[in-house]
Amino acid sequence: MVTSPAGSLRVDRSAKTLRELALENMRVGIWNGHFKPGDRLVERQLCEQLGVSRSIVREVLRHLETEGLVQTESHQGPVVASFTADQAAQIYDIRALLEGQAAHRCALQATPEAIVELVALNEQTQRAFRQGDFQAVRERTTAFYEALFRLAGMDMAWEVVQSLNARINRLRAMTIGSPGRQAEAAAEMARIIDALKKRDASAAQQASEDHVRRVAQIAAECLRGAA
């Protein structure tokens, strides 16, 4: 999240465009719980918090609605979208299917250099985990899977995953801070990496699917607790 030194939502006008920064800050604000499910998103207040014009706020809200992070209620206007357990379960089902297949194909066809790339990306993710930098964990995890799908030759499948990434990262924000998750995630990813190194496609697919199913369990517990 790109914020001012004081930690407010006001954007840094020296980088990217105001719209991009406002979108990024709003997205991360929803992921991190600054904006909670059901919260009204009032344009005037957001203009003050972000330090941008009302036209930019409106563009950002429209974009977030396409990502499934914002929804428009008939008598309230834009609000932070709620996440149901069923929606989460469907997303994890899609992830297990596509990520498992990507791991399977990657184990069969990736070059040694490609495996080294995946190892390095996973190490960056685990380092961010150990440092407690959850924003970096989300970014580097996304980079790992983007590379996995690319190296598996599954560009179209990655486009499907990308369309869900805002919601995937919202779920990821819920799960990565759960007790013991750092060590657990490291072990799960190590299984995937080990299978890729051994060119064991079945093991890579199984490890990837097991990883997603475990995260799905944690998310379901989090959603039950928030209900």
VEXNU-921125 format. One record per atom (N, C-alpha, C): residue in one letter; z, y, x; atom name. Coordinates in Angstrom, 1 decimal. Last residue first. Layout:
BEGIN
a; Z; Y; X; CA .
...
END
This chain:
BEGIN
a; 10.9; -14.2; -18.7; N .
a; 10.6; -14.2; -20.2; CA .
a; 11.9; -13.8; -20.9; C .
a; 11.4; -14.6; -16.1; N .
a; 11.1; -13.2; -16.5; CA .
a; 11.0; -13.1; -18.0; C .
g; 11.7; -17.3; -15.9; N .
g; 12.9; -16.5; -15.6; CA .
g; 12.7; -15.0; -16.1; C .
r; 9.1; -18.1; -16.3; N .
r; 10.1; -18.5; -17.3; CA .
r; 11.4; -17.6; -17.1; C .
l; 7.9; -17.0; -14.1; N .
l; 7.5; -16.5; -15.4; CA .
l; 8.5; -16.9; -16.4; C .
c; 9.1; -18.6; -12.1; N .
c; 9.3; -17.1; -12.1; CA .
c; 9.0; -16.5; -13.4; C .
e; 8.1; -21.1; -12.8; N .
e; 9.6; -20.9; -12.8; CA .
e; 9.8; -19.4; -12.8; C .
a; 5.4; -20.7; -12.4; N .
a; 5.9; -21.1; -13.7; CA .
a; 7.4; -20.8; -13.8; C .
a; 5.4; -20.3; -9.6; N .
a; 5.0; -19.2; -10.5; CA .
a; 5.5; -19.4; -11.9; C .
i; 6.1; -22.8; -8.7; N .
i; 7.0; -21.7; -8.4; CA .
i; 6.7; -20.5; -9.4; C .
q; 3.9; -24.3; -9.6; N .
q; 5.2; -24.6; -10.1; CA .
q; 6.2; -23.4; -9.9; C .
a; 1.8; -23.1; -8.1; N .
a; 1.8; -23.0; -9.6; CA .
a; 3.2; -23.3; -10.2; C .
v; 2.5; -23.9; -5.6; N .
v; 2.6; -22.5; -5.9; CA .
v; 2.6; -22.3; -7.4; C .
r; 1.9; -26.6; -5.9; N .
r; 3.2; -26.3; -5.6; CA .
r; 3.5; -24.8; -5.9; C .
r; -0.9; -26.5; -6.4; N .
r; 0.0; -27.0; -7.4; CA .
r; 1.4; -26.7; -7.2; C .
v; -1.8; -25.6; -3.9; N .
v; -2.0; -24.7; -5.1; CA .
v; -1.0; -25.2; -6.2; C .
h; -1.1; -27.7; -2.2; N .
h; -0.6; -26.4; -1.9; CA .
h; -0.7; -25.5; -3.2; C .
d; -2.6; -29.8; -3.3; N .
d; -1.2; -29.9; -3.4; CA .
d; -0.5; -28.5; -3.1; C .
e; -5.2; -28.9; -2.7; N .
e; -4.8; -29.0; -4.1; CA .
e; -3.3; -29.0; -4.2; C .
s; -5.0; -29.1; 0.1; N .
s; -5.3; -27.8; -0.5; CA .
s; -4.9; -27.8; -2.0; C .
a; -4.6; -31.8; 0.5; N .
a; -3.6; -30.8; 1.0; CA .
a; -3.8; -29.5; 0.3; C .
q; -7.0; -32.8; -0.6; N .
q; -5.7; -33.2; -1.2; CA .
q; -4.6; -32.2; -0.8; C .
q; -8.9; -31.8; 1.2; N .
q; -9.0; -31.4; -0.3; CA .
q; -7.6; -31.7; -0.9; C .
a; -8.1; -32.9; 3.5; N .
a; -8.2; -31.5; 3.4; CA .
a; -8.1; -31.1; 2.0; C .
a; -8.4; -35.6; 3.0; N .
a; -7.1; -35.1; 3.2; CA .
a; -7.0; -33.6; 3.1; C .
s; -11.2; -35.7; 2.7; N .
s; -10.3; -36.1; 1.5; CA .
s; -8.9; -35.6; 1.7; C .
a; -12.1; -34.9; 5.2; N .
a; -12.4; -34.1; 4.1; CA .
a; -11.5; -34.5; 2.9; C .
d; -11.1; -34.7; 8.2; N .
d; -10.8; -35.6; 7.1; CA .
d; -10.9; -34.8; 5.8; C .
r; -11.4; -33.4; 10.7; N .
r; -12.6; -33.6; 9.9; CA .
r; -12.3; -34.7; 8.8; C .
k; -9.1; -32.6; 12.0; N .
k; -9.5; -34.1; 12.1; CA .
k; -10.8; -34.4; 11.3; C .
k; -9.0; -30.0; 11.2; N .
k; -9.2; -30.3; 12.6; CA .
k; -9.7; -31.7; 12.8; C .
l; -8.5; -30.3; 8.5; N .
l; -9.7; -29.7; 8.9; CA .
l; -10.0; -30.0; 10.4; C .
a; -5.9; -31.4; 8.6; N .
a; -7.0; -32.2; 8.1; CA .
a; -8.3; -31.6; 8.5; C .
d; -4.5; -29.2; 9.8; N .
d; -4.6; -30.5; 10.5; CA .
d; -5.7; -31.3; 10.0; C .
i; -4.8; -27.3; 7.7; N .
i; -5.4; -27.1; 9.0; CA .
i; -5.6; -28.4; 9.8; C .
i; -3.3; -28.5; 5.7; N .
i; -4.7; -28.2; 5.5; CA .
i; -5.4; -28.1; 6.8; C .
r; -0.8; -28.7; 6.9; N .
r; -1.4; -29.9; 6.5; CA .
r; -2.9; -29.7; 6.3; C .
a; -0.2; -26.0; 7.3; N .
a; -0.4; -26.8; 8.5; CA .
a; -1.1; -28.1; 8.1; C .
m; 0.2; -25.2; 4.6; N .
m; -1.0; -24.7; 5.3; CA .
m; -1.3; -25.5; 6.6; C .
e; 2.7; -26.4; 4.2; N .
e; 1.5; -26.8; 3.4; CA .
e; 0.2; -26.4; 4.1; C .
a; 4.3; -25.2; 6.2; N .
a; 4.1; -26.6; 6.2; CA .
a; 2.8; -27.0; 5.4; C .
a; 4.2; -22.6; 5.2; N .
a; 3.8; -22.9; 6.6; CA .
a; 3.4; -24.4; 6.7; C .
a; 5.5; -22.8; 2.8; N .
a; 4.1; -22.5; 2.8; CA .
a; 3.5; -22.8; 4.2; C .
e; 8.1; -23.5; 3.6; N .
e; 7.3; -24.4; 2.8; CA .
e; 5.8; -24.1; 2.8; C .
a; 8.9; -21.2; 5.0; N .
a; 8.8; -22.5; 5.7; CA .
a; 7.9; -23.5; 4.9; C .
q; 8.7; -19.3; 2.8; N .
q; 8.0; -19.1; 4.1; CA .
q; 7.8; -20.5; 4.8; C .
r; 10.3; -20.1; 0.7; N .
r; 8.8; -20.2; 0.6; CA .
r; 8.1; -20.1; 1.9; C .
g; 13.0; -19.9; 0.5; N .
g; 12.5; -21.0; 1.3; CA .
g; 11.0; -21.1; 1.3; C .
p; 12.9; -18.1; -2.5; N .
p; 13.8; -18.7; -1.4; CA .
p; 13.1; -19.9; -0.8; C .
s; 10.0; -16.1; -2.9; N .
s; 10.9; -17.0; -3.4; CA .
s; 11.7; -17.7; -2.3; C .
g; 8.0; -14.4; -2.1; N .
g; 9.3; -14.0; -1.8; CA .
g; 10.4; -15.0; -2.3; C .
i; 5.6; -15.4; -3.1; N .
i; 5.8; -15.5; -1.7; CA .
i; 7.3; -15.1; -1.3; C .
t; 5.5; -15.2; -6.0; N .
t; 5.9; -16.4; -5.4; CA .
t; 6.3; -16.3; -3.9; C .
m; 4.7; -12.6; -6.8; N .
m; 5.8; -13.2; -7.4; CA .
m; 6.4; -14.4; -6.6; C .
a; 2.4; -12.2; -5.3; N .
a; 3.5; -11.3; -5.1; CA .
a; 4.8; -11.8; -5.7; C .
r; 0.7; -14.1; -6.5; N .
r; 1.2; -14.3; -5.1; CA .
r; 2.4; -13.4; -4.8; C .
l; 0.2; -12.9; -8.9; N .
l; 1.0; -14.1; -8.9; CA .
l; 1.6; -14.3; -7.5; C .
r; -1.4; -10.8; -7.8; N .
r; -0.2; -10.5; -8.7; CA .
r; 0.8; -11.7; -8.7; C .
n; -3.4; -12.2; -6.6; N .
n; -2.4; -11.5; -5.8; CA .
n; -1.2; -11.0; -6.6; C .
i; -4.7; -13.1; -9.0; N .
i; -4.1; -14.1; -8.0; CA .
i; -3.1; -13.4; -7.1; C .
r; -5.5; -10.7; -10.0; N .
r; -4.5; -11.5; -10.7; CA .
r; -3.9; -12.5; -9.8; C .
a; -7.3; -10.0; -8.1; N .
a; -6.3; -9.0; -8.5; CA .
a; -5.1; -9.8; -9.1; C .
n; -9.1; -12.2; -8.0; N .
n; -8.2; -11.9; -6.9; CA .
n; -7.1; -11.0; -7.3; C .
l; -11.0; -13.0; -9.8; N .
l; -9.6; -13.2; -10.2; CA .
l; -8.6; -12.8; -9.1; C .
s; -13.3; -12.5; -8.5; N .
s; -13.2; -11.9; -9.8; CA .
s; -11.7; -12.0; -10.3; C .
q; -13.1; -14.1; -6.3; N .
q; -12.9; -12.7; -6.1; CA .
q; -12.7; -12.0; -7.4; C .
v; -13.7; -16.6; -7.4; N .
v; -12.4; -16.4; -7.0; CA .
v; -12.1; -14.9; -6.8; C .
v; -16.5; -16.1; -7.8; N .
v; -15.6; -16.4; -8.9; CA .
v; -14.2; -16.1; -8.6; C .
e; -17.3; -15.7; -5.2; N .
e; -17.4; -14.6; -6.1; CA .
e; -16.6; -14.9; -7.3; C .
w; -16.8; -18.3; -4.2; N .
w; -16.0; -17.2; -3.7; CA .
w; -16.1; -16.0; -4.6; C .
a; -19.0; -19.6; -5.4; N .
a; -17.6; -20.0; -5.8; CA .
a; -16.6; -18.9; -5.3; C .
m; -21.0; -18.5; -3.9; N .
m; -20.9; -18.2; -5.3; CA .
m; -19.5; -18.5; -5.9; C .
d; -20.5; -19.5; -1.3; N .
d; -20.5; -18.0; -1.6; CA .
d; -20.3; -17.7; -3.0; C .
m; -19.9; -21.8; 0.3; N .
m; -19.7; -21.7; -1.2; CA .
m; -19.5; -20.3; -1.6; C .
g; -19.9; -22.8; 2.9; N .
g; -21.2; -22.5; 2.2; CA .
g; -21.1; -22.3; 0.7; C .
a; -17.6; -23.0; 4.2; N .
a; -18.0; -24.2; 3.4; CA .
a; -19.3; -24.0; 2.7; C .
l; -17.4; -20.5; 5.2; N .
l; -17.7; -21.6; 6.2; CA .
l; -18.1; -22.9; 5.5; C .
r; -16.7; -19.1; 2.9; N .
r; -17.9; -18.8; 3.6; CA .
r; -18.3; -19.9; 4.5; C .
f; -14.2; -20.3; 2.2; N .
f; -15.4; -20.5; 1.3; CA .
f; -16.7; -20.2; 2.0; C .
l; -12.8; -19.5; 4.5; N .
l; -12.9; -20.9; 4.1; CA .
l; -14.1; -21.2; 3.2; C .
a; -12.9; -16.7; 4.4; N .
a; -13.5; -17.4; 5.5; CA .
a; -13.7; -18.9; 5.1; C .
e; -11.4; -16.3; 2.1; N .
e; -12.8; -15.8; 2.1; CA .
e; -13.5; -16.5; 3.2; C .
y; -8.9; -17.4; 2.9; N .
y; -9.7; -18.1; 1.9; CA .
y; -11.2; -17.6; 1.8; C .
f; -8.2; -15.5; 4.8; N .
f; -8.3; -16.9; 5.2; CA .
f; -9.2; -17.6; 4.2; C .
a; -8.1; -13.1; 3.3; N .
a; -9.0; -13.3; 4.4; CA .
a; -9.2; -14.7; 4.8; C .
t; -5.9; -13.7; 1.7; N .
t; -7.2; -13.5; 1.1; CA .
t; -8.3; -13.7; 2.1; C .
t; -3.9; -13.8; 3.7; N .
t; -4.2; -15.0; 2.9; CA .
t; -5.6; -14.9; 2.2; C .
r; -3.9; -11.2; 4.4; N .
r; -4.4; -12.2; 5.4; CA .
r; -4.7; -13.5; 4.7; C .
e; -3.0; -9.9; 2.1; N .
e; -4.2; -9.5; 2.7; CA .
e; -4.8; -10.6; 3.6; C .
r; -0.5; -11.1; 1.7; N .
r; -1.5; -11.2; 0.7; CA .
r; -2.9; -10.9; 1.3; C .
v; 0.8; -10.5; 4.1; N .
v; 0.6; -11.9; 3.8; CA .
v; -0.5; -12.0; 2.7; C .
a; 0.9; -7.7; 4.0; N .
a; 0.0; -8.3; 5.0; CA .
a; -0.2; -9.8; 4.7; C .
q; 2.8; -7.6; 1.9; N .
q; 1.5; -7.0; 1.7; CA .
q; 0.5; -7.6; 2.7; C .
f; 5.0; -8.7; 3.2; N .
f; 4.4; -9.5; 2.1; CA .
f; 3.0; -8.9; 1.7; C .
d; 6.5; -9.1; 5.9; N .
d; 5.5; -8.1; 5.5; CA .
d; 4.6; -8.8; 4.4; C .
g; 8.3; -10.7; 7.2; N .
g; 8.6; -10.2; 5.9; CA .
g; 7.7; -9.2; 5.3; C .
q; 7.6; -12.0; 9.5; N .
q; 8.0; -10.6; 9.6; CA .
q; 8.5; -10.0; 8.3; C .
r; 6.8; -14.4; 8.6; N .
r; 8.0; -14.3; 9.4; CA .
r; 8.5; -12.9; 9.5; C .
f; 4.4; -13.5; 7.3; N .
f; 5.4; -14.1; 6.6; CA .
f; 6.8; -14.0; 7.3; C .
a; 2.9; -12.7; 9.5; N .
a; 3.3; -11.7; 8.6; CA .
a; 4.4; -12.2; 7.7; C .
r; 2.6; -15.3; 10.7; N .
r; 3.3; -14.2; 11.4; CA .
r; 3.8; -13.1; 10.5; C .
q; 1.0; -16.5; 8.8; N .
q; 2.4; -17.0; 9.0; CA .
q; 3.2; -16.0; 9.8; C .
t; -1.4; -15.0; 9.0; N .
t; -0.6; -15.1; 7.8; CA .
t; 0.8; -15.5; 8.0; C .
q; -2.1; -15.6; 11.6; N .
q; -1.8; -14.2; 11.3; CA .
q; -1.0; -14.2; 10.0; C .
e; -2.6; -18.3; 11.4; N .
e; -1.5; -17.9; 12.2; CA .
e; -1.1; -16.4; 11.9; C .
n; -4.8; -18.3; 9.7; N .
n; -3.6; -18.8; 9.2; CA .
n; -2.4; -18.4; 10.1; C .
l; -6.7; -17.2; 11.6; N .
l; -6.3; -16.5; 10.3; CA .
l; -5.0; -17.0; 9.7; C .
a; -6.7; -19.2; 13.5; N .
a; -6.3; -17.9; 13.9; CA .
a; -5.9; -17.1; 12.6; C .
v; -7.8; -21.3; 12.0; N .
v; -6.5; -21.5; 12.6; CA .
v; -5.9; -20.1; 12.9; C .
l; -10.3; -20.2; 11.4; N .
l; -9.4; -20.5; 10.3; CA .
l; -8.0; -20.7; 10.9; C .
e; -11.4; -20.1; 14.0; N .
e; -11.3; -18.9; 13.2; CA .
e; -10.3; -19.1; 12.1; C .
v; -11.5; -22.8; 14.7; N .
v; -10.7; -21.9; 15.5; CA .
v; -10.4; -20.6; 14.7; C .
i; -13.4; -23.7; 12.8; N .
i; -12.0; -24.2; 12.7; CA .
i; -11.1; -23.3; 13.5; C .
a; -15.6; -22.4; 13.9; N .
a; -15.2; -22.0; 12.6; CA .
a; -13.7; -22.5; 12.4; C .
e; -16.0; -23.7; 16.3; N .
e; -15.6; -22.3; 16.4; CA .
e; -15.1; -21.8; 15.0; C .
p; -16.7; -26.3; 15.4; N .
p; -15.5; -26.1; 16.1; CA .
p; -15.0; -24.6; 16.1; C .
t; -18.2; -25.7; 12.1; N .
t; -18.3; -25.9; 13.5; CA .
t; -16.9; -25.8; 14.2; C .
a; -18.0; -27.6; 9.0; N .
a; -17.6; -26.4; 9.8; CA .
a; -17.8; -26.7; 11.3; C .
q; -18.5; -29.9; 7.5; N .
q; -19.6; -29.1; 8.1; CA .
q; -19.2; -28.0; 9.0; C .
l; -16.2; -31.2; 6.5; N .
l; -17.4; -31.9; 6.8; CA .
l; -18.4; -31.2; 7.7; C .
a; -14.3; -29.2; 6.0; N .
a; -13.9; -30.3; 6.9; CA .
a; -15.2; -31.1; 7.4; C .
c; -15.7; -27.8; 4.0; N .
c; -15.4; -27.2; 5.3; CA .
c; -15.1; -28.2; 6.4; C .
r; -15.6; -29.5; 1.8; N .
r; -16.8; -29.2; 2.5; CA .
r; -16.7; -28.6; 3.9; C .
h; -12.7; -29.5; 1.4; N .
h; -13.5; -30.7; 1.6; CA .
h; -14.8; -30.5; 2.3; C .
a; -12.2; -26.7; 0.9; N .
a; -11.6; -27.4; 2.1; CA .
a; -12.3; -28.7; 2.4; C .
a; -13.7; -26.4; -1.4; N .
a; -14.1; -25.6; -0.2; CA .
a; -13.5; -26.3; 1.0; C .
q; -12.4; -28.1; -3.2; N .
q; -13.7; -28.4; -2.8; CA .
q; -14.2; -27.7; -1.6; C .
g; -9.9; -26.7; -3.3; N .
g; -10.0; -28.1; -2.8; CA .
g; -11.4; -28.5; -2.4; C .
e; -10.7; -24.3; -4.3; N .
e; -10.2; -24.3; -3.0; CA .
e; -10.2; -25.7; -2.4; C .
l; -11.6; -25.1; -6.9; N .
l; -12.5; -24.5; -6.0; CA .
l; -12.0; -24.5; -4.6; C .
l; -9.3; -26.4; -8.1; N .
l; -10.6; -27.0; -8.1; CA .
l; -11.5; -26.4; -7.0; C .
a; -7.2; -24.6; -7.6; N .
a; -7.1; -26.0; -7.1; CA .
a; -8.5; -26.6; -7.0; C .
r; -8.1; -22.3; -9.1; N .
r; -7.9; -22.3; -7.6; CA .
r; -7.9; -23.7; -7.0; C .
i; -8.1; -23.3; -11.7; N .
i; -9.4; -22.9; -11.1; CA .
i; -9.3; -22.8; -9.6; C .
d; -5.4; -23.7; -12.0; N .
d; -6.3; -24.8; -12.1; CA .
d; -7.7; -24.5; -11.5; C .
y; -4.4; -21.1; -11.7; N .
y; -4.1; -22.1; -10.6; CA .
y; -5.0; -23.4; -10.7; C .
i; -5.4; -20.0; -14.0; N .
i; -5.8; -19.5; -12.7; CA .
i; -5.6; -20.5; -11.6; C .
q; -4.0; -21.5; -15.9; N .
q; -5.4; -21.6; -15.9; CA .
q; -6.0; -21.1; -14.5; C .
a; -1.4; -20.7; -15.4; N .
a; -1.7; -22.1; -15.2; CA .
a; -3.2; -22.3; -15.1; C .
a; -1.5; -18.0; -16.2; N .
a; -1.2; -18.4; -14.8; CA .
a; -1.7; -19.8; -14.5; C .
q; -1.9; -18.3; -18.9; N .
q; -2.9; -17.7; -18.1; CA .
q; -2.8; -18.0; -16.6; C .
d; 0.5; -19.6; -19.6; N .
d; -0.8; -20.3; -19.8; CA .
d; -1.9; -19.7; -19.0; C .
a; 2.4; -17.7; -19.1; N .
a; 2.4; -18.9; -18.3; CA .
a; 1.1; -19.6; -18.4; C .
t; 0.9; -14.4; -19.1; N .
t; 1.5; -15.5; -19.7; CA .
t; 1.5; -16.7; -18.8; C .
f; 1.5; -11.1; -18.2; N .
f; 1.0; -12.4; -17.7; CA .
f; 1.7; -13.5; -18.4; C .
s; 0.5; -7.9; -19.5; N .
s; 1.5; -9.0; -19.3; CA .
s; 0.7; -10.2; -18.8; C .
a; -0.7; -4.9; -18.0; N .
a; -1.0; -6.2; -18.7; CA .
a; 0.2; -7.2; -18.4; C .
v; 0.5; -1.8; -18.5; N .
v; 0.4; -2.9; -17.5; CA .
v; 0.3; -4.2; -18.3; C .
v; -1.6; 0.1; -20.8; N .
v; -0.3; -0.4; -20.3; CA .
v; -0.5; -1.5; -19.3; C .
p; -3.2; 2.8; -22.3; N .
p; -3.2; 1.8; -21.2; CA .
p; -1.7; 1.4; -20.9; C .
g; -2.1; 3.2; -25.8; N .
g; -3.0; 3.5; -24.7; CA .
g; -2.9; 2.4; -23.6; C .
q; -0.6; 2.7; -28.0; N .
q; 0.1; 3.1; -26.8; CA .
q; -0.9; 3.6; -25.7; C .
h; -1.9; 1.6; -30.1; N .
h; -1.1; 2.8; -30.4; CA .
h; -0.4; 3.3; -29.2; C .
s; -3.5; -0.5; -29.0; N .
s; -4.1; 0.4; -30.0; CA .
s; -3.2; 1.7; -30.2; C .
e; -3.6; -0.8; -25.4; N .
e; -3.0; -1.2; -26.7; CA .
e; -3.3; -0.1; -27.7; C .
t; -5.4; -2.1; -22.8; N .
t; -5.3; -0.9; -23.7; CA .
t; -4.7; -1.4; -25.1; C .
q; -4.2; -3.3; -19.7; N .
q; -4.8; -3.5; -21.0; CA .
q; -4.6; -2.3; -21.9; C .
v; -4.5; -4.2; -16.3; N .
v; -4.2; -3.1; -17.3; CA .
v; -4.9; -3.6; -18.6; C .
l; -5.4; -6.3; -14.8; N .
l; -4.1; -5.7; -14.5; CA .
l; -3.6; -4.7; -15.5; C .
g; -8.0; -7.1; -15.0; N .
g; -7.0; -7.8; -15.8; CA .
g; -5.6; -7.4; -15.5; C .
e; -10.0; -5.8; -13.9; N .
e; -9.4; -6.8; -13.1; CA .
e; -8.3; -7.5; -13.8; C .
t; -10.7; -3.9; -15.9; N .
t; -11.7; -5.0; -15.6; CA .
t; -11.1; -6.1; -14.7; C .
e; -8.4; -2.3; -15.6; N .
e; -8.6; -3.1; -16.8; CA .
e; -9.6; -4.2; -16.6; C .
l; -8.9; -1.1; -13.2; N .
l; -7.8; -2.1; -13.3; CA .
l; -7.9; -2.9; -14.6; C .
h; -11.0; 0.6; -14.0; N .
h; -11.2; -0.5; -13.1; CA .
h; -10.1; -1.5; -13.1; C .
r; -9.6; 2.3; -15.8; N .
r; -10.7; 1.5; -16.3; CA .
r; -11.0; 0.3; -15.3; C .
l; -7.8; 3.5; -14.0; N .
l; -7.3; 2.6; -15.1; CA .
l; -8.4; 1.8; -15.7; C .
v; -9.6; 4.9; -12.3; N .
v; -8.8; 3.8; -11.8; CA .
v; -8.3; 2.9; -12.9; C .
e; -10.7; 6.7; -14.1; N .
e; -11.6; 5.7; -13.4; CA .
e; -10.8; 4.6; -12.9; C .
r; -8.4; 8.2; -14.7; N .
r; -9.1; 7.4; -15.8; CA .
r; -10.0; 6.4; -15.2; C .
v; -7.7; 9.3; -12.2; N .
v; -6.8; 8.3; -12.9; CA .
v; -7.5; 7.5; -13.9; C .
i; -10.0; 10.9; -11.9; N .
i; -9.8; 9.8; -11.0; CA .
i; -8.8; 8.8; -11.6; C .
s; -9.5; 12.8; -14.0; N .
s; -10.7; 12.0; -14.0; CA .
s; -10.6; 10.8; -13.1; C .
r; -7.1; 14.0; -13.2; N .
r; -7.1; 13.1; -14.3; CA .
r; -8.3; 12.2; -14.4; C .
s; -6.7; 13.9; -9.6; N .
s; -7.1; 14.5; -10.8; CA .
s; -7.0; 13.5; -12.0; C .
v; -3.6; 13.1; -7.7; N .
v; -5.1; 13.1; -7.9; CA .
v; -5.4; 13.7; -9.3; C .
g; -1.0; 12.3; -7.1; N .
g; -1.6; 13.5; -6.5; CA .
g; -3.1; 13.6; -6.6; C .
l; 0.4; 10.2; -8.1; N .
l; -0.6; 9.9; -7.1; CA .
l; -1.2; 11.1; -6.4; C .
q; 2.2; 11.5; -9.9; N .
q; 2.7; 10.5; -8.9; CA .
q; 1.7; 10.3; -7.8; C .
e; 0.5; 13.2; -11.4; N .
e; 1.6; 13.8; -10.6; CA .
e; 2.1; 12.8; -9.5; C .
c; -1.1; 11.3; -12.6; N .
c; -1.7; 12.4; -11.8; CA .
c; -0.7; 13.0; -10.9; C .
l; 0.7; 9.8; -14.0; N .
l; 0.1; 9.2; -12.9; CA .
l; -0.6; 10.3; -12.0; C .
q; 1.5; 11.7; -16.0; N .
q; 2.5; 11.2; -15.0; CA .
q; 1.8; 10.6; -13.8; C .
r; -1.0; 11.9; -17.3; N .
r; -0.4; 13.1; -16.8; CA .
r; 0.7; 12.7; -15.7; C .
e; -1.5; 9.2; -18.3; N .
e; -2.4; 9.9; -17.3; CA .
e; -1.7; 11.1; -16.6; C .
v; 0.8; 6.6; -18.4; N .
v; 0.5; 7.9; -18.9; CA .
v; -0.3; 8.7; -17.9; C .
l; 1.1; 3.6; -19.1; N .
l; 0.5; 4.3; -18.0; CA .
l; -0.1; 5.6; -18.5; C .
r; 3.9; 1.8; -20.1; N .
r; 2.8; 2.7; -20.5; CA .
r; 2.4; 3.4; -19.2; C .
d; 4.7; -1.6; -19.3; N .
d; 4.9; -0.2; -19.0; CA .
d; 3.7; 0.6; -19.4; C .
g; 3.9; -4.3; -19.6; N .
g; 4.3; -3.5; -20.8; CA .
g; 4.5; -2.0; -20.5; C .
p; 5.2; -5.2; -16.4; N .
p; 4.4; -5.6; -17.6; CA .
p; 4.9; -4.8; -18.8; C .
k; 5.8; -2.3; -14.3; N .
k; 6.2; -3.6; -14.9; CA .
k; 5.3; -3.9; -16.1; C .
f; 5.2; -0.8; -11.3; N .
f; 4.8; -0.7; -12.7; CA .
f; 5.0; -2.1; -13.3; C .
h; 6.5; -2.0; -9.2; N .
h; 6.7; -0.6; -9.4; CA .
h; 6.4; -0.3; -10.9; C .
g; 5.7; -4.6; -8.7; N .
g; 6.7; -4.4; -9.7; CA .
g; 7.1; -3.0; -9.9; C .
n; 3.7; -5.2; -6.9; N .
n; 5.1; -5.2; -6.4; CA .
n; 6.2; -4.8; -7.4; C .
w; 1.4; -5.1; -8.5; N .
w; 1.8; -6.3; -7.8; CA .
w; 3.3; -6.3; -7.4; C .
i; 1.4; -2.4; -9.1; N .
i; 1.6; -3.4; -10.2; CA .
i; 2.0; -4.7; -9.6; C .
g; 1.1; -1.2; -6.6; N .
g; 2.3; -0.9; -7.4; CA .
g; 2.5; -1.8; -8.6; C .
v; -1.4; -2.2; -5.9; N .
v; -0.2; -2.7; -5.2; CA .
v; 1.1; -2.4; -6.0; C .
r; -2.9; -0.7; -7.8; N .
r; -2.9; -2.1; -7.8; CA .
r; -1.7; -2.7; -7.1; C .
m; -2.2; 1.9; -7.0; N .
m; -1.9; 1.5; -8.4; CA .
m; -1.9; -0.1; -8.4; C .
n; -3.3; 2.0; -4.4; N .
n; -1.9; 2.2; -4.7; CA .
n; -1.4; 1.7; -6.0; C .
e; -6.0; 1.5; -4.9; N .
e; -5.2; 0.6; -4.1; CA .
e; -3.7; 0.7; -4.3; C .
l; -6.7; 3.7; -6.5; N .
l; -6.8; 2.4; -7.0; CA .
l; -6.0; 1.4; -6.2; C .
a; -6.2; 5.8; -4.7; N .
a; -5.4; 5.7; -5.9; CA .
a; -5.5; 4.3; -6.5; C .
l; -8.1; 5.1; -2.7; N .
l; -6.7; 5.1; -2.4; CA .
l; -5.8; 5.0; -3.6; C .
e; -10.5; 5.4; -4.2; N .
e; -10.2; 4.1; -3.5; CA .
e; -8.7; 4.0; -3.2; C .
r; -10.3; 8.1; -4.9; N .
r; -10.4; 7.1; -5.9; CA .
r; -10.0; 5.7; -5.3; C .
l; -10.3; 9.4; -2.5; N .
l; -9.2; 9.5; -3.3; CA .
l; -9.2; 8.4; -4.4; C .
t; -11.6; 7.3; 0.1; N .
t; -11.8; 8.3; -0.9; CA .
t; -10.5; 8.3; -1.7; C .
k; -10.3; 7.0; 3.5; N .
k; -11.0; 6.5; 2.4; CA .
k; -11.4; 7.6; 1.4; C .
a; -7.8; 9.4; 4.5; N .
a; -8.5; 8.1; 4.6; CA .
a; -9.2; 7.7; 3.3; C .
s; -6.5; 11.8; 4.0; N .
s; -7.3; 11.7; 5.2; CA .
s; -8.0; 10.4; 5.3; C .
r; -4.7; 11.9; 1.9; N .
r; -6.1; 12.4; 1.6; CA .
r; -7.0; 12.3; 2.9; C .
d; -2.7; 9.4; 0.8; N .
d; -3.1; 10.1; 2.0; CA .
d; -4.5; 10.6; 1.9; C .
v; -1.2; 9.8; -2.5; N .
v; -2.1; 9.2; -1.5; CA .
v; -2.3; 10.1; -0.3; C .
r; 2.0; 9.1; -3.8; N .
r; 1.0; 10.1; -3.4; CA .
r; 0.1; 9.6; -2.3; C .
l; 4.1; 7.4; -4.3; N .
l; 2.7; 6.9; -4.6; CA .
l; 1.6; 7.9; -4.2; C .
s; 6.4; 7.6; -1.5; N .
s; 6.0; 7.9; -2.9; CA .
s; 4.6; 7.3; -3.1; C .
g; 7.4; 7.4; 1.1; N .
g; 7.3; 6.2; 0.3; CA .
g; 6.9; 6.4; -1.2; C .
a; 7.3; 9.4; 2.8; N .
a; 8.5; 9.3; 1.9; CA .
a; 8.5; 8.1; 1.0; C .
p; 4.9; 9.2; 4.0; N .
p; 6.1; 8.8; 4.8; CA .
p; 7.3; 8.6; 3.9; C .
s; 2.7; 7.9; 1.4; N .
s; 3.2; 9.0; 2.2; CA .
s; 4.4; 8.5; 3.0; C .
t; 0.9; 4.8; 1.4; N .
t; 1.7; 5.8; 0.8; CA .
t; 2.1; 6.9; 1.8; C .
v; -1.0; 2.1; 0.7; N .
v; -1.1; 3.3; 1.5; CA .
v; -0.3; 4.4; 0.9; C .
m; 0.0; -1.2; 0.9; N .
m; 0.0; 0.0; 0.0; CA .
m; 0.0; 1.2; 0.9; C .
END
